[in-house]
Amino acid sequence: MRIINKYIDFISKERFLIGPSLARIGIGMIMLSYYLIHYYQRHFLFSDAGLISNEFFINIFNPELFILI
């Protein structure tokens, strides 16, 4: 138990927390750019007259198949 606490204390130093913080910021910026690029295509992708209609989606993905009870 003491070894685990020493390990946690060792990796909790500031020098080990900078990398994950920068990675989180980078991934967030990539996600934001992806959403902004596709913002104007949202009606084409997600409307009833879009790429996949609501009826077609319901036929492909039968909601009864996803009931877990």
Contacts in CASP RR format, 6 or more apart in sequence:
PFRMAT RR
TARGET T0000
AUTHOR 0000-0000-0000
METHOD contacts of the structure
MODEL  1
MRIINKYIDFISKERFLIGPSLARIGIGMIMLSYYLIHYYQRHFLFSDAG
LISNEFFINIFNPELFILI
38 45 0 8 1.000
43 50 0 8 1.000
44 50 0 8 1.000
44 51 0 8 1.000
45 51 0 8 1.000
48 54 0 8 1.000
END
